[in-house]
Amino acid sequence: MKDYLQKAYAFDGTVRIYAVHTTNLVNEAQKVHDLWPTATAALGRLLTASVTMGAMYKGALDHDDHELSIRFDANGPLEGMVATTNSKGQVRGYVGNPHVFLQYDSGKLNVGQAVGQGQIHVTKDLKVRDIFTSSVEITSGEVAEDFAYYFTSSEQIPSAVSLGVKVDEDNTVLSAGGFILQLMPGYKEETVKKIEDKLKNFPSISCLLEDNFTPEDIINSLTDGDYKLLEKMDLEYYCDCNREKFERGLISLGSDQLKSILQEDGQIETTCHFCSAKYTFNESDIEQLIQESKSKK
């Protein structure tokens, strides 16, 4: 199954639901970063939630070139996580330490301990005004609960969030996905009670995905058929890095620092945090960057 997001309204338009399948993009992240199982589960949940949040802004503005960055600044062995997304269904991310494998006694991956305590920082660059960042405490480190708390406390939108990543013994991703359910203005208390009762006994997302449930199936199960499907969006792990961006970053170091690097090392090798692509700048390249840096003074 390809990765995609399905949006729907339910209960007479008083609830909106985003359900997603992200197995392929999480698998791509695992390969790019050589993630161990618990790191895969943690970053996979973050990527899934982030790309869903990015889709929430699709059509909300008169342009779709905004960027959303989510950073887990935490003290666990993962050493933090970062994801960046947009409204086009593209997402990328990384963890500070990809080689983390922690389990509960039951054998379930211990994502909460791997993430640890700290804060979530959500930065929105809507390309229309100043960049805005909001922060909340990490409540459990399990990611889904943390995002539910973020939506409720920071954006004042009561939300239920479920995220799942199932990792095989060879570190490949068997399934990944989730849903975000949010109450809209005008909701009824009886609707809230119905949703709460449904969520109490709702199967884990990992189990549903492993049983080949589609995002539409998940929405149907959450609402007992009381929904209307809206837009559908393809999702992908995508990094927009290129040599020119790294050149601009090096130029910003200034000519003096570039000269020092040239004298000490003779070349510069840079690596993208998000996709591990490497860009090498030799002596001639660095001299050209020094000249460009001087011209910008």
BELSULRA-V9328 format. One record per residue. N is the residue number from 1. RES is the residue in one small letter. SS is DSSP state (a for helix, b for strand, c for the rest). PHI is phi in whole degrees, -180 to 180 (none if undefined). Layout:
N/RES/SS/PHI + N/RES/SS/PHI
This chain:
1/m/c/none + 2/k/c/-76 + 3/d/c/-79 + 4/y/b/-161 + 5/l/b/-115 + 6/q/b/-122 + 7/k/b/-101 + 8/a/b/-150 + 9/y/b/-107 + 10/a/b/-139 + 11/f/c/51 + 12/d/c/59 + 13/g/c/78 + 14/t/c/-92 + 15/v/b/-136 + 16/r/b/-116 + 17/i/b/-132 + 18/y/b/-115 + 19/a/b/-116 + 20/v/b/-137 + 21/h/b/-114 + 22/t/c/-132 + 23/t/a/-56 + 24/n/a/-69 + 25/l/a/-71 + 26/v/a/-69 + 27/n/a/-61 + 28/e/a/-63 + 29/a/a/-62 + 30/q/a/-61 + 31/k/a/-71 + 32/v/a/-61 + 33/h/a/-104 + 34/d/c/53 + 35/l/c/-76 + 36/w/c/-84 + 37/p/a/-51 + 38/t/a/-70 + 39/a/a/-65 + 40/t/a/-62 + 41/a/a/-63 + 42/a/a/-66 + 43/l/a/-66 + 44/g/a/-61 + 45/r/a/-64 + 46/l/a/-63 + 47/l/a/-61 + 48/t/a/-65 + 49/a/a/-66 + 50/s/a/-66 + 51/v/a/-66 + 52/t/a/-70 + 53/m/a/-62 + 54/g/a/-60 + 55/a/a/-67 + 56/m/c/-64 + 57/y/c/-95 + 58/k/c/-65 + 59/g/c/83 + 60/a/c/-77 + 61/l/c/-121 + 62/d/c/-86 + 63/h/c/-150 + 64/d/c/-124 + 65/d/c/-107 + 66/h/c/-75 + 67/e/b/-135 + 68/l/b/-125 + 69/s/b/-121 + 70/i/b/-122 + 71/r/b/-124 + 72/f/b/-93 + 73/d/b/-96 + 74/a/b/-135 + 75/n/c/-101 + 76/g/c/-77 + 77/p/c/-63 + 78/l/c/-68 + 79/e/c/61 + 80/g/c/90 + 81/m/b/-141 + 82/v/b/-138 + 83/a/b/-139 + 84/t/b/-129 + 85/t/b/-144 + 86/n/c/-143 + 87/s/c/-92 + 88/k/c/-103 + 89/g/c/83 + 90/q/b/-106 + 91/v/b/-147 + 92/r/b/-149 + 93/g/b/-173 + 94/y/b/-160 + 95/v/b/-116 + 96/g/c/-66 + 97/n/c/-128 + 98/p/c/-76 + 99/h/c/-100 + 100/v/c/-125 + 101/f/c/-138 + 102/l/c/-122 + 103/q/b/-133 + 104/y/c/-77 + 105/d/c/-60 + 106/s/c/-73 + 107/g/c/98 + 108/k/c/-70 + 109/l/b/-65 + 110/n/c/-94 + 111/v/a/-68 + 112/g/a/-59 + 113/q/a/-69 + 114/a/a/-65 + 115/v/a/-75 + 116/g/c/86 + 117/q/c/-101 + 118/g/b/158 + 119/q/b/-135 + 120/i/b/-103 + 121/h/b/-116 + 122/v/b/-111 + 123/t/b/-111 + 124/k/b/-112 + 125/d/b/-113 + 126/l/c/-89 + 127/k/c/62 + 128/v/c/-126 + 129/r/c/-158 + 130/d/c/-61 + 131/i/c/-67 + 132/f/b/-117 + 133/t/b/-123 + 134/s/b/-122 + 135/s/b/-135 + 136/v/b/-139 + 137/e/b/-72 + 138/i/c/-75 + 139/t/c/-87 + 140/s/c/-139 + 141/g/c/84 + 142/e/c/-82 + 143/v/c/80 + 144/a/a/-62 + 145/e/a/-62 + 146/d/a/-67 + 147/f/a/-70 + 148/a/a/-60 + 149/y/a/-66 + 150/y/a/-60 + 151/f/a/-60 + 152/t/a/-73 + 153/s/a/-88 + 154/s/a/-91 + 155/e/c/-107 + 156/q/c/55 + 157/i/c/-121 + 158/p/c/-57 + 159/s/b/-141 + 160/a/b/-117 + 161/v/b/-127 + 162/s/b/-131 + 163/l/b/-133 + 164/g/b/-146 + 165/v/b/-138 + 166/k/b/-110 + 167/v/b/-110 + 168/d/c/-82 + 169/e/c/-64 + 170/d/c/-93 + 171/n/c/79 + 172/t/c/-73 + 173/v/b/-94 + 174/l/b/-78 + 175/s/b/-161 + 176/a/b/-156 + 177/g/b/166 + 178/g/b/166 + 179/f/b/-149 + 180/i/b/-125 + 181/l/b/-113 + 182/q/b/-133 + 183/l/b/-81 + 184/m/c/-106 + 185/p/c/-54 + 186/g/c/93 + 187/y/c/-67 + 188/k/c/-104 + 189/e/a/-62 + 190/e/a/-66 + 191/t/a/-68 + 192/v/a/-60 + 193/k/a/-63 + 194/k/a/-64 + 195/i/a/-67 + 196/e/a/-60 + 197/d/a/-64 + 198/k/a/-66 + 199/l/a/-71 + 200/k/a/-59 + 201/n/c/-115 + 202/f/c/-75 + 203/p/c/-62 + 204/s/c/-66 + 205/i/a/-60 + 206/s/a/-59 + 207/c/a/-67 + 208/l/a/-63 + 209/l/a/-67 + 210/e/a/-66 + 211/d/c/-87 + 212/n/c/67 + 213/f/c/-67 + 214/t/c/-90 + 215/p/a/-54 + 216/e/a/-65 + 217/d/a/-63 + 218/i/a/-63 + 219/i/a/-62 + 220/n/a/-61 + 221/s/a/-67 + 222/l/a/-69 + 223/t/a/-112 + 224/d/c/54 + 225/g/c/88 + 226/d/c/-93 + 227/y/b/-153 + 228/k/b/-133 + 229/l/b/-72 + 230/l/b/-116 + 231/e/b/-76 + 232/k/b/-125 + 233/m/b/-138 + 234/d/b/-74 + 235/l/c/-123 + 236/e/b/-157 + 237/y/b/-82 + 238/y/c/-143 + 239/c/c/-116 + 240/d/c/-101 + 241/c/c/-69 + 242/n/c/-158 + 243/r/a/-63 + 244/e/a/-62 + 245/k/a/-64 + 246/f/a/-69 + 247/e/a/-61 + 248/r/a/-62 + 249/g/a/-65 + 250/l/a/-69 + 251/i/a/-60 + 252/s/c/-67 + 253/l/c/-67 + 254/g/c/97 + 255/s/a/-65 + 256/d/a/-64 + 257/q/a/-69 + 258/l/a/-65 + 259/k/a/-63 + 260/s/a/-63 + 261/i/a/-64 + 262/l/a/-62 + 263/q/a/-69 + 264/e/a/-83 + 265/d/c/-114 + 266/g/c/80 + 267/q/c/-159 + 268/i/b/-129 + 269/e/b/-118 + 270/t/b/-110 + 271/t/b/-131 + 272/c/c/-74 + 273/h/c/-63 + 274/f/c/-85 + 275/c/c/-128 + 276/s/c/67 + 277/a/c/-67 + 278/k/b/-110 + 279/y/b/-129 + 280/t/b/-108 + 281/f/b/-118 + 282/n/c/-85 + 283/e/a/-58 + 284/s/a/-65 + 285/d/a/-62 + 286/i/a/-66 + 287/e/a/-61 + 288/q/a/-65 + 289/l/a/-65 + 290/i/a/-63 + 291/q/a/-64 + 292/e/a/-67 + 293/s/a/-64 + 294/k/a/-65 + 295/s/a/-69 + 296/k/c/-89 + 297/k/c/-73
